[in-house]
Amino acid sequence: MISESTLLVRPEHLNHHGYLFGGRLLEWLDEQAYIAAIQRLKPEANLVTVAIDRVEFRVSVKQGSLLRFRSSLVHLGRTSLTVYTQVLKRHDANDEEIFRAYVSFVCLDSHGKPRRVSPLLVQPFSRESLDAEQLRHWNNVERARKERVK
């Protein structure tokens, strides 16, 4: 399931050079990834962001730009899950990619301790149920997790 949203870049989102402030875009990324994740979970799920992997801005963004966020759940761990989000800017009749990133969340219990996320899923999600593109994302997340542990 892909979650999509479109946002309009307004004057209050710009930095002193007239371009979209990078921190604002990261805030939107985190929020859109959270929405995609929480839609897959029961209401009692409590998610917090633990990592955003590899954010590299490819295109500048000015006032009036329309940004499209495409997010989907791509990985499930014992207490965590990861959402892949692609951010696109409308350019003429096409969309131009601004950046893409993996946002990882951990599920917490009422005491702030990590809790198993799989019992909170609305629908089952596993590596075996993924198509080729989703499996590529799953493997990318696994590689990044191993690198962080080193």
N, C-alpha and C positions, 0 to 999 in steps of 0.2 A: 504494500500500500504506500503510495506516494502522497505526501502532504505538500500542498502548494499554497503560496501566498504572494501577493504583490504589494509593494510599498512605494510611496512617492517620496522622493528626496526634496525636502523643503529647506528654506533658508536657515532655520535653526539647527539643521543637521550638518552645516558646512563649517570647515575650519577657516582660519584667517586668510587662506589663499583662495577660497571659493570652491574648494573640493570637499566631498563628503569626508567627514572625520572618521578615521579608521576605527576608533573606539566605538563609535555609534554603530558601524557596520558589524563589529564583533558582538555588540549587545544584541542586535537583531538576529545574527546567526545563532547565538545561544538560545534566544527565545524561540525561534522557528524550529530548531532541533528539539528543544524541550516539548513543543507542541506535538511534533511528529512522534516522539517517544511516548508521551503521556496518553495519547490517543489509543495506544496499543495495550494500555494497562488498566487495571481496576482502579476505582476512585481512591482506595486507601494507599496506593503507591505514593512514595515520597522520594523524589529524585533530586539530586544535586549534581552540578557539573563538576567533573574531576579533571578533564583534559580536553583541550582543543588541539588537534594535531595539524601541523603544517599549513599555516595560513600564509599565502603569498598573493598579494594584490597584483593583478595583471593589467587592469584597466582603471583609469581614473573616472570618477563619477561627479557630475555637476548637478546643480539645482534643476529640478524638473524631471530628472531621470526616473524611470520606472524600473524597480528592481524586483526580480522574480526569484523566490526561494523555493527550491525543490528538495525536500527532505524525505529520507526513508530509513527505517531501522535496518541495519546491516550486520549487527553482531550482538550476540547475547552471551554473557558470562554467568558466573554463579550469582554475583551480587551487582553486576554492572551490565549496561547495554550501550551500544554505540550507534549513532545516527550519522549518515553521510548527507551533507548538505551542499548543494551547488547553488551559487548566486549568479544570476544572469541579469544583464542590463539590456533593455530594449534599445536596438540601434537600427534605424530605418525599419525594415520589415522583419529583421532577424534579431535573435538574442545573442549577445556577446557575453562570454563567461568572464566574470570578475574574479572569482576564486571558488574553490571547493575545499571542504574540510571535514574531518571526522570529529564529532563531538561525543565524548564519553560521559556517561552519568553513572552514579552509584545509587542504589536504592537503600534508604535508611529506615530503620524501625522507629518507634516512638521515643527511644532513648538516644537516637543519633548514631546507632551502630549499624553497620552494613547488614542487610537482610537478603535472603534469596529472592531473586526477581521472577523466576519462572512461574511460581504459583500465582503471581499477580497478572500474568498475561491474559488478555481477553481471548486471544486465539493462539494456538501453538506456534512456536517459531523455532526452527532448528536449521542447522547447516544442511541437512539432507533435503530440506524443502526449497532450497534456493535455486534460482536459475543461474546461468553462466556469469552474468554481470554481477549479480548479488554475491555469488561465490567469490568472485575476484575481490570485492570489497571486504568480505569476511576474511580472506587470506591477508589482505593489506592490514587489517586491524590486528590480526594475530602476529604478523611480523613486527608491527609497531609496539605491541605489548611486550614482545620478547626483547626488543631493543631497550625499552624503558627499564626492564628488570636487570639488565647487565650492569 
